[in-house]
Amino acid sequence: MSEVPSLTEFEHAAQSLAEVISHTPTLPSRALSDIHGSTVLLKMENLQRTGSFKIRGAAYRLSRLSAEERSRGVVAASAGNHAQGVALAAQALGIPATIFMPLGVPVPKLLATRGYGAEVVLEGETVATSLRLAAEFSERTGAVLIHPFDHRDVVIGQGTLGLELLEDAPDVDTVVLGIGGGGLIAGVAAAVKARAAELGRTVRIIGVQAENAAAVPPSLAAGEPVDIVTRPTIADGILVARPGAVPFGIIKDLVDEVVTVSDDDLARAILILLEQAKVVVEPAGAAGVAAILAGKVSGTGTTMAVLSGGNIDPLLLQRVVSHGLAASGRYLTIRIPLPDRPGQLARVSELIAEAGANVIEAMHTRHGHGLQISDVILELSVETRGPEHSEHTLDTLRRAGFAPILVPD
């Protein structure tokens, strides 16, 4: 079992980070409160320096290095957020930093990491490969390996977020946040539980994982960290195949529940945060909101969702918004077989307009497997107001004698 850090340790870390990090705002969300049925607050850690909570653990870990360790430099591996945190903290302390990042890392994260003065090595397909390469570099050069989550000082640094959110909302009843390797939720759970106990209160901690990378539930069942085979997910920030040993010891004792969400849930969360809260959040950072929208968070009282990061590639954001619209029933692609004669395209467009929907894109082709020589296929991307309006639009076409086929997103 990992020794749970004390409240004094978290308070000391918060003091040492006061000049490094920002105290991010906590704001109410009326839209999410209406959906959830009770008050929902958003902890806007996406507005933190470097765009995520990772600067907390990285900066505190580096601040604890001896002068001799600092002279050897540091090395880290990350898909982006930890990389930026280590790079910025190292730059502030005058420590040389080398960061291993997987090929295909989002360009904004790569450019930001280089912008903070770190030497970036792009190699490998996954963060696991980058971690292995970073460990080998540490062995070869003597540079201190700064693990993204599996170190006590990193957990303590991340836990300063827990002190902050209770300072912002001392009456909070439930805190919901994403889990990757476990450093953030372990630190937040330990800090929040300790401070709440001091105040004579209890606070539930709910962790959220992407269903394609949910290593914590089987680890809890086994009583120890286990490896899983992950599948692709848009939540690259929590795409971890095995929780860290240090945070897992805390998670199994202090985290009340762990739930999973789909990529559709994450896309919907990003979309509602854009539309209703006017904030940009990366998929991993939206995990808590995704769980609320998916009905995975029960209970009354005040719930706080931690928006843990906002570093999303604009191209991914574009795809996620389209996916979120489709998942919310507001964007559908339909394929309509038509006889190849004049007026059919115009008639379909007229019917869609009568239904109050909007054609975004159209493709008209005479080529395709199984088409008769006298047939064509019309494929339309249509914007609607929601699931009921989508069904109304499809029914309008069917009543007119057409046979629209819904194309999965």
N, C-alpha and C positions, 0 to 999 in steps of 0.2 A: 504493500500500500504506500502511495506517495504521501509524504507529510504535507498537510494542508497549510499553506502560508497563513501567518497571523494577520490580524487587522493592523497591527503596528507596522508590519512589513509593507502592506499595501499603502498605508499612510506615508511611510518614508519614501516609497517609490513615487507617489503623487507629488511630494515636495520636490524630489530631484528632477521630475519631468516638467515642472511648472513653467520653465522658460523654453521648453522644447515643443510641447504639444498645445493645442487649442482646447478650451473647454467648449465642446460642441453643443449646439442648442437642442433642447427637447421641446417638441411642438405637438399639440393635439391634432388629431385627424378626425374631422367630423364624418367624412365618408366612411372610413374604416370603423368608426364607433357605431355608425348606423348599421353597417353590415354585421358587426360582431355582437351588437346588442348591449354593449357597455363601453366605457371610455377606453380609447386606444391612443397612446402617445407614441411618438416617433423620436428615437434618439438618433440625431443626424450625424453619425460618425462618418458618413460619406463626405462631410465638409471638413474633416480632419486634415491636417497637413499631410501631404502625399496622397490624399484621397481615401484613406482607410485607417482602421484602428492599428494596423501593423507597426506604425511608428512608435507606439507605446512600448511594446515588448522589445523591439529592436534597440531603441534608444536606451532603455533601462539596462538591457543586457550589456551593451557596449560601455555604458557608464561604470559598470562594475569590473571592467577589465583592468588588470594591473598595468603599470607603465611598460613592463617588459612584454606583456601580451600585446599591447597596442603597437609596440615597435615592430611586431611580426606581421601586422596587418590582419584583416579579417576576410573570410570567404563565406558566401552564402549561396543558396539555390532557391529559385522561386520562379513562378509564372508571372510575377509582377508586383504585387502589393508588398510582400516581405522584402523584395529586392529594393523597392523604393525607400522603404523604412530604413533598411541597413545602409543604403547609399547616403541618404540624408544625414543619418546619425553619425556615420563615419566621417562625412565631410565636415560636420560641425566640430568633431573632436580631433580632426587632423589625422585620421587613421586611414591608411591605404585599404581599399576595398575591391575585391574581385567577386563578381556575381555570375553564376552559371544559370542560364535561362534556356528552356527548351525551344527548339525550332518551332516557329509558328506562334510565338508569344505575341499578344496584341501590340501593335506598333506604338500606341501612346505610352504603354508601360515600358517598353524598351527604350524609347526616346527619353522618357522622364528619368529612368535609372541612369542612363548615360549623362543626362543633364546634371545630375547630382554628383558627378565626378567619378563614378565607379567604372572599373574596367569590366565590360560585359563579354562573356564567352557564350556564344550560341551553339549549343550542341545537345543532341539527344531529342527524343520525341516526347518524353514525359518529364514531369517534375521529379519522379523517382530516379530517373536516369541522371538528371541534373544534380540531385542530392548525392548520388554515388560519386559523380565526377568531382563535386565540391569536397567530399570527404577525402578522395584520393589526392586532390590538390593540397588539402590541409596536411595530410601525411607527408607529402613530398616537400612542401615549402615551410611548414611550421605555422602557417596562417591559422588563426583561431576560427573554427567553424561556428557560425551563428545559425543554429537550427531554427526553422520557422515556428516551431511549437513545442518541441520536446526538450525543454530546459526550464528549470524552476524560475530563473530570473525573467525569462520571457513570459511565463504564466503570471508572475507578479506584476510585470509591466502592463500586460493586457488587463489585469484585474482592476487597475485604476479606473477603468471605464465604469466598473460596478459602483465605486464610491461616487463617481460623478452623477450617475443616473439616479442614485438614491438622494443625492443632494438636490437634484432637479425635481424629483418627484418622491418625497418621503412616504407617500401613501400608496405607492405602487404595490399591486398584489401579485402580478405575474410578469416575468421578463422572458421574452421569446427571442432567440437568436440562432444563427446558423452554426453548424459544426463541420469543420474539416478535419484537421489533425487534433483539435480539441483545446488548443492553448487559450483561445478567447473565452470559451464557455467555462473552462475550469477556473480561470482567474476571476471572471465575473461572478460565478456561483459562489466561490469562496469569499470574495469581498462582500457581496450582497448579503449572504447568509450571516456573516459575522457582524456586519453593521446593523442588519435588521434585528438580530438577537440582542444587540446592545440597546436598541430602541424598543424592545419588547414585542417585536412583530415577527411574522413569518412571511417569506416571499417565495413563490414557486418559480423554478427555473425550468424552462422548456427548450430543448435543443431541437434543431431542424436540420435534416440532411437531405440532399438530393437523392431520390430513390435509386438512381444509377450509380451512386457512390456512397452507399450507406453502410459504413464499416462499424459504426458504434453499436447498433442493435445486436448483431451477432457477437460482438466483443463482450457486451454486457451479459448475454446468454452464456458465454463461455467463461466469464469471470476474469478475462485477460484480453489484451489486444490481439486481434486476429487479422490476417490478411484476407481481402476479398478481391474478386475480379471485378474491376469497375467497367462501366460502359460509358459511352460519350454522354456528356451533359453540358448545357450552356453555362452551368455554374462552375467554371474552371477554378475559382477561388476556394472551393470546398471539395475539389476532386482529389480525395486522398484515400488510398487503399488500406491504410492501417492507422488507427489513432496512436498518438504518442504515449509511451509508457507513463511519463510524468503526469500529463493531464488526465489520462484515463483513470489513474488512481483516485483523482479528485472527482471526476465525472460520475463514477459508479457510486460514490457516497453522497454527493450533493446535488446532482441534477435529478429533478423529479420525473421527467418524462422526455423521451426522444421520439419524434415523429418524422415522417418522410414526405416529400412533395415531388411532384412531377415537373418536367420542364414546362409543360403547359401552365401549371400553377405559378411557376416563376415568371413566365412571360406575362401572365395576367397581372401579377404583382407589380412588375416594372411599369406596365401600361397604366395601372390605376395610380401609381405614385407620380408618374409623369402628368397625368390628366388632373388628378385631384389635389396632390400635395405640391405639384410643380417642382419636383426634385428628380435628379437623374441618379439612378442606383444600378450597380452591376448585379448580375443574377445572384451571386452568392450573398450580396448585401441585402437582397430582397427576400431571403429565405423566411424570415420571421413573418413578414406580411403575407407571403405565399401561404404559410400555414394557417393564418387567420382566415384568409379568403377561402381556403379549402375546407374550413370547418374542423381543423385539427386541434384548435385551441379552445378548450371549454372553460367554464367558470365565469363568475361575475367579478365585479370590482374593476380596478384599473389595470390595463395590460399595456406593457411597453414593448414595442418591437424595435430592435436595434438594427438600424441601417448601417451595416458594418463597412461598406465601401461603395465608391461611386466611379471606379475606374473601368469604364466600359468603352470598347472600341466603337466609334461611330458607325462603322459598317455592321457590326454585330447588333448595335442598338436598332438600326434600321430593320434588320431581319427579325429581331425579337419583337419589335412593335407590330410588324405584320403578323407574326405568329400569335402575339397576344390578342390582336384584333380577331383573328380566326378562332382562337380558343374561347374568346368571349362571345362568339356568335355574331360578330359585327363585320366579318370579312369572309366571303365564301367564293370558292372557285367552282363553277358549274360547266359541264360539258353537255351540249345539246345536239343530237343528230337532227339534220335538216334535209329536206329534199332540195336538190340543186336547181332552184328556180328563183327568178327575181322577186324581191320584196320580203323574203324570209328574215334576213338580218334586220331590216327596218321594223318588221312586226315584233320581233323579240325585244328590240330596243324600246319600242313603244310600250310593250307590256311591263317591262322593268320600270320604266319611268312612271307608268300609272300606279305601280305598287309602291312608289316613293323611294326606290333604291337607286343607287348610282353606279354606273359601269366605270370601273377604273382602267381596265385593260381588256382587249378583245383579240382573239386569234381565230381566223377563218381558214380552214384547210380542206382540200379535196383528197389529201393523201393520208392513209392510215390503215392499219391492219383491220380487215373485215369490212371495210367500206365498200358499198356497191358503187358502180360507176355513176349512178344518178344521185348519190348522197354526198353531203359535206358534214363536217364537224365544226361547231361553233363553241369555242372555249372562252368563257367570260370570268373576269375577276370583278366581284360586285361588293360594294360597301353598303351595309345595312345598319339599322339602329340596335340590333340585338337579336337573340335567338328567335323570338316570336315574329319579328319583322322578316327575318331570313325565311322562316317557314311560310309566311304570308306571300313572299316574293315567289318562292317555288310553287306554291299552290296556284298563284295567278298564272304562271306559265303552264301548269298542268291542265287547268280548266280551259285554256285556249287550245289544247290539243298537243302541246309539246311534251317531251319526256326528258326533263333535265336530270342529269346525273351529278351528284355531289362528289367533287374530287377531294380526297383527304388532303389536309395541309401537309 
